[in-house]
Amino acid sequence: MTEQVHDVAIIGGGVCGTALLYMLTEYTDIQDIALIEKYDDVAKVNSHGRNNSQTLHCGDIETNYTIEKAAKVKAAAQMVVNYSETLSERNEVIFKYPKMVLGVGEKECQQLRARFETFKNVFTTMQFLEKDQIAEIEPNVIMVNGQMRKEPCVALAVLDEYSAVDYHRLAQTFVSESKKRDDKDLHLHLNSHVENIIEKDGLFTIITQGKVIKAKNVVVSAGGHSLLLAQQMGYGLEFSCLPVAGSFYFTPPLLNGKVYTVQNDKLPFAAVHGDPDVLVEGKTRFGPTALLLPMLERYNSKTFFEFLKVLKLDRRVFRVFWDLFKVSDIRNYIFKNFLFEVPGLRRWLFMKDARKIVPSLQLEDVTFAKGFGGVRPQLIDKKTATLMLGEAKINPGTGIVFNMTPSPGATSCLENAEIDMRLVAGRLGAKIDETKLSAILKAS
């Protein structure tokens, strides 16, 4: 009996791995594809709605994006919107909420006025809102005891576009849509924890706890575990992994849509924002806080030892830590976020921060969102002693690719999948249906 060898094996069943499964089945003539996931369902870690902000990032209200990056992110987000149009269950996957970035104080207001002039030609539906206009859309942002808040406030807003996604549900649709292709040989390996990958004579042997899987090409999209598997094979040794965990808080439904705040350019972490939660009805979720956590998965203590393997602590990593702590804004932010994890104190501290969005917020309104919040594996480049804030891809050119920390997160799942699809198709000499791809995913 001839041993089966897959054309492609995808390791990691998050929204990025499942997006690649969909792209390969729907837009190439590649026949034999395997998806390997260590849990009993796809998207149970960082792609699950509990563990991210459920946001479709478009670059319009994220003030740390340049116009060039925002235009790129907008195109990636549009691919997700276009894909959702093909789904009968679209209303379970993607959601319309008004969204805005709020400027508070004269400095932030001036910053947003200047940003609007730069961005309005790319984001043609963006509106500039004065305080009274904000009050019409988000009254709790402006009104306190029947009176308008005293600080100057303006906002950049987009009021009628898709802005929220249940990425767990999105990943499930990528799998279900792929399974509809009865002309393809698909293999879904759940409950299959990958322990090692061995490369020999142009073939990859993937060793899991229960089986051995072979493939001509491998794409690893497994968060921080991508780096772990890469380093086991001798790749990516110049990188170290710094997991940053995010925590959230619930309040009653105080916001009608997403309200972001202006990013501090000195902080490599997301500014506080408030969002209607798509999983928990009748709640607004505020966050995230950011905590340096020694685990590759937030609620899986077994990943502590895996974290130690990818931290690879040495003087170059210490130099990055030192450079971070030398910046007072970062140092104070890190210390404050440690306090956010102290029961009893954290609610009061977070309430003070969240009052920038809802000034009338009271302590009794705020509850810690237990079990919510994931881990974003930030990479340290030890060659340059810098913290990498964007996408990282290790491609040794041998038929295996390792993806980590896609930026801006799950929004870019289809865009990153297209990149990997082209890499795989090029190695296999496979054809891509460019006409179909343009018609379905690239329509503007």
N, C-alpha and C positions, 0 to 999 in steps of 0.2 A: 504494500500500500504506500503510495506516494505521500510524503508529509506535506501538509498544506502550508503554503507561504503566502501571506497577504501582500497585496501591492503596497498598502499603507496601513500602519497602525498608529492610532491617535491615543496618547496616554493622557488621561484627565478628561472627565466628563462634565466640566463646568461649561459656562456659556460660550467660552472661546473654543474649547475642544468640540462641542456639539455643533457650533457654527461651521467649523471646518468639515465635519462629517456631512452636513447639509450641502456645503459648497462642492465637495468632491462628488457626491452622488447626483446632484442636480445639474451641474455645469461642466462636468468632464466625462470622458468615456472610460475612466478608471473603474474596474469591475469589482475588485475584492478589497473591502475596507473593514478594518476592525476598530472598535472604540473600547478602551479599557478604563474602567472606573472602579475605584476601591470601595465605594459605598454601594448601597442597594438601589440607589436612584441617582440620576444625574443632578448636577448643580445643588448639592447639599452643603457645600462649604461657602466660599465667598460669593458665589453667584446666587445664593439663596437670599430672598428678600429681607430676611431678618438681619443679614450681615452686610448690607450695603445701603446706600441712601435712596435706592430705587429710582435714580435720576437718569434721564436721557440727556447727557451733557452735549450741548450744542456750541459752546464757546461764547454764547451771547451774554450770560450773566456770571461767568467765571472771570473775575477781574485779573487773575494772574495769567490769563491767556493773551498773547499778542494777537494782532489781527491775522497774521499768517497762520498761527496755530489754530485760531478759532475757525478760520475758513476750512482748514483740513478736518477739524473735528465735526464741523457742521455736515460735511460730506459723508463722514462715517456714520453720523446719527441718521442721516437721510436713508442710508441703506437699511437700517433697522425699521424705519417707518415704512419704506417701500416693501420690505419683506412682509411686514404685518398685514399689508393690504391683501396678501394672498391667503390669509387665514380666516376660516369660518369662525374661530374663537378669538378674533382680534380683540374684542372688548375685555377678555380675561388677561390679555398680555400687555397692552399698551393703553395709556390713559392721558386724557387732556386735563391739565390744570393751568390756570394762570401762573406765570412765574415772573419774578423780578429780583434784581439786586438792589438792595437798599443802601443809600448813603446817608450817614448821620453825622452832622457837624459840617462846618464850612469847608474843611479840607476835602472830605470825602465827596461832598456835593460838587465841588469844582472838578474833582477827578472824574466823576461820572458825566458831567457836562462835556468835558473834553473827550471822554471815551465814546459818547454818543455820536459826536461829529465824525469820529474815525470809523465807527462800526455801522452806521446807519445804511451805508450803501451796500454792505454785504448782507446785513440782517435787515431786510427791507420791512419786516413787520414789527421791528422793535420800536417802542414808544418811550419818550422821555416824560416822566410824570412828576408834577409838582406835588406838594404836600396834600392839597385838597383832593387831587386826583387819586393819590394812593389811598386816601381814606375811603373813597368810593369802592375800591376793590378789596382792600384789606383794612377794615376799620380798626381792628385791634392793634395794628401797627402804629397808627397815628393818634387814636383817641385814648385819653386817660380821664376817667370820671366825667365823661361828657365834654371834655376840653381837648383841643389839639395839643400834642406834646410841644414843648417850647423849642427844642433844638431844630436847626434847619434840617430838612429831610427832602431828598429827591430819590427817584428810582428809574432804572432802565427796565422795561417790562415787555414781555411777549405774552399776549393774553389768550390766544386761541390756537395753540399748537400742542402736539404730543410732547409731554415733558416727563412722564413717569413710566417705568417698565417694571413688571414682575419678571426678573431675569431667570428665576427658577422655571417659571412657566414658559418663558421664551425658549430656554434650553430644551424643555420637553417637546416643544413643537418642532425644533430642529430634528430631533430624533424621529418623531412621528411622521414628519414630512419625508424624511429619508427612507423610512420603511415602506412608503407607498411605491417606491421604485422597485417593481418586481423584476426588473432586468439587471439588478445589481445584487452582488453577494455580500450582504452586510452581516457583521458579527458583533454583537453587543455583549461584552464581558463585564458584568457587574460583580460586586463583591470580590474584585481581583486587585489586590494590593501589589504593585510592582516593587520587587525587591532589588532587581538588578537588570541591566541591559548589557549584552555582550555583542560586540561587533567582530565578525570574522568573514573574510572573503566577500565583502560587499553585502552581507546578510546580517540582520539584527535578530538576536534571540532575546526575547523579553521573558524574564523569569518572574512569575507571580507565586503567591503562596500555594495556589492549587493547580497551576498548569504552566506550560511553556508555549509561548506564542512567537511565531517567526514572521518577519516582514522585510520587504525590500527597502522601505522607507519608514521613518518614524518621526512623528511630531509630538513633542512633549509640551502640554499646556496644563501644568499642575501647580501653579503658584510657586511658593518657595521650594516645593519638592522638585520643581524642574531643575533648580540649581543643584540640589542634592544628587539627583540622578546624573546630571552633567559632570559633576566633580568626581563621582564614582568611576566615570569613564575617562577621567583625565582632562575634561574640558572645563572652561570657566574658572580655573583656579585663581585667576586674578580678581575674582569677585568675592565679596562677603555679604551676608544677608542680615538685614536689620528689620525684624518684623515690627510694624507699628499697628497697634490695635485701636479700633474706634469703639466708643461707647455712645449710647443714645439715651434720651429721656422722653417720656410721654407726658403730654398735657391733654386736657379736654380739647375739642376741635376749635382752636383759636384762629386758625388760618384757613383761607379758602383755596390757597395754592402754595407754590413753593416760594419762599422768601430767603434769599441768600444775602450775605453781608460782604463788604469790601474786604478782599484778601490783604493781609499784611505781607508785603513783598519779601520781608526778611524771614518769614516762616514757611518751611516746606510742608505745611500741613493745611488741610482744608479749614476755612473759616466756618464759624457756626452758622447753621441754617435751619429753617423749619419747613417741614413737608407734611402734607396729609399722608398717612400711612396707608398703602394699598392692601396690606394684609390685615391690619387691625382696624376695624370699622369704628368711626367716631373718635379717633385719636389723631393729634398732631404729634409728630416725632421731631425732636430737636437734637442737634448734635452736628458732627461728632466731636467728642473729646479725643485726644490722641495719647496713647500710652505705649512706651517701648516695652514689648512683652517677649519673654524668651520662649516662645512657642511658634511653630509654623501654622497652627490652627488654634483659634481663640479658645475653644472649649474642649480641646483634646490634649490632655497633659502628656500623653505619650509622645507628642511631637517636640517636647523639650529637648530630648536627646538628639533628635534630628536637627534642631536649631543649633545645638553646640557644634555639630559637624559642619554646618554651612557658615557659622559665624567666623571661624578660622581667625581667632583673636591674635593679633600681632601688633607691632608698633605702628603699622600703617593704619590699622583700624582705630587704634587709640588716637592717632593724629586726627582722624575725621571726627571722633567724639570731642576731642579738645577744640577743634575749630568750631564745632557746633556750639559748645558751651561757652566759647569766648563771646558769642553774640548775645547780648543781654536779653533781647526779645525772645530768642530761642531758649535760653537758659531759664528765664522766668516762666515761659510757656510750659516747658517740660516739668518743672517743679509743681506748677499749678495743676497740671494734668495728673500728676501722681496723687495730689490731694483729691482730685475728682473721683478716685477709686476708694476713698475712705467713707464707709457707710455713716450716715448722719451728717457729715460735713459736705458731701458731694452735692446733695440736692440744693443746699443754700448757695454754694459757690456757682453751680451751673445756672441757677435762677438769675444771679447777677449778670452773667454773660448773656443769657437769653433775653433779658430785658432790653437789650439793644434792639431786638425785633419786636417784642411785645412788652412795652414799658409797664403795663398794669399787672404783669405776671406775679402771682403770689406763691409762697412756698407750698401751700396745700395743693396747688395745681400741678406740681412737678413730682413725677415718680420715675425712679430708675428703671430703664427698659431691660429687665433681667433676661438674659439669653439672647439679646440682640447685639450685633456688632461683630465684625470680622477682623481679619488681619491682612494688611497690605505689606507684602515683602519688599521693602526698599533695598536696593542694592548699593553696596559700596564698591567703587572701583579703586582697588588698592594700588594700581599703577599711578593714578593721578591723585589718590587720597581725597576723593570727592564722593559725595552722596548723589547717586543717580536718581532723578525724580521722574523720569519718563519711562518709555518702553525699553525693555532689554531683550535682545534675542541673541542666542549663541548658535552660530551656524558654522560648524567646522568644514562643511562642504563634502561630507561623506555620505549624505543621505539621512542624517538625523538633525533635527532642529529643536532647540529648547527655548520656550517662551516664558518670560517672567514680567510681572508688573506692567501689563499693557496700559498705556495711557491714552485716553482718560478712563481706564477701567472697562467695564462691560460694554459701554457704548461702542467701543471700537471692535467688537467681536467679529462682525462680518468683514470689516476692512482688513483686520489682521488675518482672518481666514482666507481672504482673497490673496494676500501676499504669500501665505504658505501653500495655497492651492497652486499658484503659479510655480513655486519652487518644486513642488512634488511632480506636477505635470511635466515640467522641463526635464527632470531626471528620468521619468518613465517614458518620455516621448508621447505623452497623452495629449489629446485634443481638448480645448476649452471652447465651449459654445459661447463665443463673445456676443453674438446677437441676442441670445436669450438673457445673458448676464446684464447687458445694457438695458434691455427692455424691462426687466423685472426689478433689479436692484439699483441700477444707476440712473433711473429716471429722476429728473430734478423737479 
